Amino acid sequence: MCSRKMLNRFQKMIEVIAKEDTGSRKQFAKRLGVSENTLWNYIQVFKEHDIVVKYDRRAKTYLFDIPEDMEVRVNWEFGTFKKAIKDS
C-alpha cells in the first residue's frame, strides 16, 4: 500500500517525465527530494506495473515507453490508461 506522500511523488515523477525534463538520475532525485536509490526503487515500481521508463542519454531525460494512446496516472490506482478524448 502506498502512502499519500509516495503517491504525490509518483505524480510529480509522472509530470516531470511527461515533460521530458528530468535531467540525470542525480538531478531528478534532487528535484524530488529523494536519494538516487529511492528514485531507482520508484522507477522499479513503475516497471512492476508494466510502465516502462527509459533514460535517453542524448536528451538527458527519462521517458515513458508506452503507446501514444496511453498515459500514466496516479489515482489511487497505478498503471497505464486510455487517454481522455478532449472535445475541441
C-alpha positions in Angstrom: 0.0 0.0 0.0 1.3 3.4 -0.9 1.3 6.4 1.3 -0.1 9.7 0.2 3.4 11.2 0.2 4.6 8.4 -2.1 1.6 8.9 -4.4 2.4 12.6 -4.6 6.0 11.8 -5.5 4.8 9.4 -8.2 2.5 12.1 -9.5 5.5 14.6 -9.6 7.6 11.9 -11.4 4.9 11.4 -14.0 4.6 15.2 -14.6 8.4 15.7 -15.0 8.9 12.6 -17.1 6.0 13.5 -19.4 7.6 16.9 -20.0 10.9 15.1 -20.8 12.7 17.4 -18.3 14.1 15.1 -15.7 17.9 15.6 -16.2 20.2 12.9 -14.9 19.3 10.4 -12.1 21.1 12.6 -9.6 19.3 15.8 -10.8 15.9 14.0 -10.9 16.3 12.6 -7.4 17.3 16.0 -6.1 14.3 17.6 -7.7 12.0 15.0 -6.0 13.8 15.4 -2.7 14.8 11.7 -2.5 18.1 9.8 -2.8 19.2 8.2 -6.1 18.5 4.8 -4.6 14.9 5.8 -3.7 14.4 7.2 -7.2 15.6 3.9 -8.6 13.2 2.0 -6.4 10.3 4.2 -7.5 11.3 3.5 -11.2 11.2 -0.2 -10.4 7.6 0.2 -9.0 6.6 1.7 -12.4 8.2 -1.3 -14.1 6.3 -3.7 -11.8 3.1 -2.1 -13.1 4.3 -2.6 -16.8 5.2 1.1 -17.2 8.5 1.2 -19.0 10.7 4.1 -18.1 13.9 4.6 -20.1 16.7 7.0 -19.9 17.6 8.9 -23.1 21.3 9.7 -22.9 21.2 12.1 -25.9 18.2 14.1 -24.4 19.4 13.6 -20.8 16.0 12.7 -19.6 13.8 9.8 -18.5 11.0 8.9 -20.9 7.9 6.7 -20.7 8.0 3.9 -23.4 4.2 3.4 -23.7 1.8 3.5 -26.7 0.8 7.0 -27.8 -2.8 6.5 -27.0 -1.9 5.7 -23.3 -1.0 7.9 -20.4 0.4 7.3 -16.9 -1.8 8.4 -14.0 -1.9 8.0 -10.2 -5.4 8.0 -8.9 -5.3 5.5 -6.1 -4.8 3.1 -8.9 -1.5 2.9 -10.7 -0.9 1.9 -14.3 -1.5 3.0 -17.9 -4.9 4.1 -19.0 -6.5 5.2 -22.3 -6.1 9.0 -22.7 -9.2 11.0 -22.3 -10.6 12.3 -25.5 -10.8 16.1 -25.5 -13.6 17.9 -27.4 -12.3 20.9 -29.4 
